[in-house]
C-alpha cells in the first residue's frame, strides 16, 4: 500500500519544531499495524501538491488553520478532494482534513458554540456502538453532511464526529495520530492562548492513553477494504 499524506498543519512555532511533523506521525501510526506500507508526504499548506493522484489512497491531516481562511492552498486542496471523490480514490481525513473534505463537497463547517474541544474524547462508532477514546484539538466542526455521506461516529456535542461516503471516504473530527505525551505538551505550550480553565479541564482527561493500535487498525482496514472493492 502506497499512500500520499497531505500535510496541512500551518504551525511553525518552536513547539512544532520540537515535535515530529504530521507526516511522520501518521506514517508511524500506520506502521504499527502495517509495517510494509509506504508514504509520500506533501506539505500542501506550502503549496506542495502531488503531481498525480496515482496512489492507493490519501490522508489529509489536521491543522490550526480554518477551512474558512480563504488561502489559495485550501482552495487547491478542495479541488483535489473533489477530484479524488469523483475518481473514488480512497481518502481519509482527520480534524481539518475531515472539515475540508466536508466543505469541498458542499457541507457546512461552523464554530463550535462551546469553543475549544481538547484532550481525550470518547467516540462512539455507529456501526457497532464501540466506544474508543481519541484525542481532540479543535474549535470548529462539521454540522451538515455532504451528499451521499453517512455518519460513522458521534461524540457528546458533535453529532458528525466522522462520516463516510461509500467505501472510498472516511473521516474523523479527532486526532488518532496524536500521542498522550504530545497532547500533554501541546496543552502546556498553548495554555496562554487556550485559557487556563480549558487547559486544566483537558489535562484531567489524560490519565490513560488512547488505544493507538485500535485506531491504526481502523484506518488501515478502511484503505484495505477500499482497495479490495476497486479490484
C-alpha positions in Angstrom: 0.0 0.0 0.0 1.4 3.4 -1.1 -0.3 6.4 0.4 0.1 10.2 0.0 -0.1 12.2 3.2 -1.3 15.8 2.5 0.1 17.8 5.4 -2.0 20.9 6.3 -0.5 21.9 9.7 0.4 25.6 9.5 2.1 25.7 12.9 5.7 26.7 12.6 6.2 27.7 16.2 9.1 26.5 18.4 6.7 23.9 19.8 6.1 22.5 16.3 9.8 22.4 15.5 10.4 20.3 18.7 8.0 17.6 17.7 7.5 15.2 14.7 5.7 16.6 11.8 2.2 15.2 11.0 3.5 13.2 8.0 5.8 11.3 10.4 3.0 10.9 13.0 0.6 9.3 10.5 3.4 7.1 9.0 4.4 5.9 12.4 0.8 5.3 13.4 0.1 3.0 10.5 3.5 1.3 10.6 2.4 0.0 14.0 -0.1 -2.3 12.2 1.1 -2.3 8.6 4.9 -2.0 8.7 5.3 -2.6 4.9 3.2 0.3 3.8 5.0 3.3 2.2 4.1 7.0 2.4 4.9 10.1 0.4 4.4 13.4 2.3 3.4 16.6 0.7 3.3 20.0 2.5 0.2 21.2 0.8 0.0 24.2 3.2 3.2 25.4 1.4 1.6 24.8 -2.0 3.4 21.5 -2.5 0.9 19.1 -4.0 1.3 15.7 -5.6 1.7 15.9 -9.4 -0.5 12.9 -9.8 -3.1 11.1 -7.6 -1.7 7.7 -8.7 -1.8 6.4 -5.1 -3.6 3.7 -3.2 -5.1 6.4 -1.0 -4.8 9.8 0.5 -4.6 11.1 4.1 -5.4 14.7 4.9 -4.0 15.8 8.2 -5.1 18.3 10.9 -4.2 21.9 11.1 -4.7 25.0 13.3 -5.9 26.7 10.1 -9.6 27.2 9.4 -11.2 25.9 6.2 -12.7 29.4 6.1 -9.3 31.2 5.9 -9.5 31.8 2.1 -5.9 30.7 1.5 -5.1 29.6 -2.1 -3.7 26.3 -0.9 -7.1 25.5 0.8 -9.0 26.2 -2.4 -6.5 23.9 -4.3 -6.9 21.2 -1.7 -10.7 21.4 -2.1 -10.3 20.9 -5.8 -8.1 17.9 -5.1 -10.7 16.5 -2.7 -13.5 16.7 -5.4 -11.2 15.1 -8.0 -10.4 12.3 -5.6 -14.0 11.7 -4.7 -15.1 11.7 -8.4 -12.4 9.1 -9.2 -13.2 7.2 -6.0 -9.6 7.3 -4.7 -9.7 6.2 -1.0 -9.3 9.3 1.2 -9.0 9.6 5.0 -9.3 13.0 6.7 -8.6 13.9 10.3 -9.8 17.1 12.0 -9.0 19.8 9.4 -8.9 17.0 6.9 -12.4 15.9 8.0 -13.6 19.5 7.7 -12.0 20.4 4.3 -13.4 17.2 2.8 -16.9 18.1 4.1 -16.7 21.7 2.9 -15.3 20.8 -0.5 -18.4 18.6 -1.0 -20.9 21.3 0.0 -21.3 20.6 3.7 -21.2 23.3 6.4 -18.3 23.8 8.9 -19.1 26.2 11.8 -17.6 27.4 15.0 -18.2 25.2 18.0 -20.5 27.2 20.3 -18.7 25.9 23.4 -15.3 26.9 22.0 -12.2 24.6 22.2 -12.6 20.8 22.4 -9.3 19.5 23.8 -8.0 16.4 25.5 -9.3 12.8 25.3 -12.8 12.4 23.9 -14.8 9.2 23.8 -16.1 8.5 20.3 -18.9 6.1 19.6 -18.7 4.3 16.3 -22.2 3.8 14.8 -21.5 0.5 13.1 -21.1 -1.4 16.3 -21.6 1.1 19.1 -18.0 0.5 20.1 -16.5 3.4 22.1 -12.9 4.4 21.6 -11.2 7.4 23.1 -9.4 9.8 20.6 -7.5 13.0 21.3 -9.2 16.3 20.3 -7.9 19.7 19.4 -10.5 21.8 17.5 -12.9 24.7 17.8 -14.8 24.2 14.5 -16.8 21.2 13.4 -18.9 19.8 10.6 -22.6 20.5 11.1 -24.1 19.1 7.9 -23.3 16.1 5.8 -22.0 16.1 2.3 -24.3 14.4 -0.3 -24.4 10.6 0.0 -22.4 10.7 3.2 -23.4 8.7 6.4 -22.4 9.3 10.0 -19.9 6.8 11.3 -19.0 8.3 14.6 -20.6 10.6 17.3 -19.4 12.3 20.4 -21.1 14.4 23.0 -21.5 17.8 21.4 -20.5 16.6 17.9 -23.2 14.7 16.0 -20.9 14.4 12.9 -17.7 13.2 14.6 -16.9 11.2 11.5 -18.5 10.4 8.2 -18.1 8.1 5.2 -19.0 8.1 1.6 -19.5 4.6 0.1 -16.2 2.8 0.6 -13.8 5.5 -0.5 -14.1 8.3 2.0 -13.6 8.1 5.8 -13.1 11.0 8.3 -12.9 11.8 11.9 -13.1 15.1 13.7 -10.3 13.9 16.0 -6.6 13.0 16.0 -5.7 9.3 16.0 -2.1 10.3 15.3 -1.6 12.2 18.5 0.1 10.6 21.5 -0.6 11.2 25.2 2.8 12.9 25.6 2.2 15.1 22.6 -1.2 16.3 23.8 0.2 17.0 27.3 3.0 19.1 25.7 0.5 20.9 23.4 -1.7 21.9 26.3 1.2 23.2 28.3 2.7 25.1 25.4 -0.5 26.9 24.4 -2.2 27.4 27.8 -2.0 31.2 27.4 -3.8 31.1 24.1 -6.3 28.4 25.1 -7.0 29.6 28.6 -6.2 28.1 31.9 -9.6 26.7 32.8 -10.0 25.0 29.4 -6.4 23.7 29.6 -6.9 22.2 33.1 -10.1 20.5 32.1 -8.4 18.9 29.1 -5.4 17.8 31.2 -7.7 15.9 33.5 -8.7 13.6 30.6 -5.1 12.4 30.1 -4.9 9.8 32.8 -4.7 6.9 30.4 -3.6 6.8 26.8 -5.8 6.0 23.8 -5.8 2.6 22.2 -3.5 3.6 19.4 -3.4 0.2 17.7 -7.2 0.0 17.5 -7.3 3.5 15.8 -4.5 2.5 13.4 -6.3 -0.7 12.5 -9.5 1.2 11.8 -7.7 3.4 9.3 -5.7 0.5 7.8 -8.8 -1.6 7.3 -10.6 1.3 5.6 -7.8 1.5 2.9 -7.6 -2.2 2.5 -11.4 -2.6 2.1 -11.5 0.3 -0.3 -8.7 -1.3 -2.4 -10.4 -4.7 -2.4 -13.7 -3.1 -3.7 -11.8 -1.5 -6.5 -10.3 -4.7 -7.8 
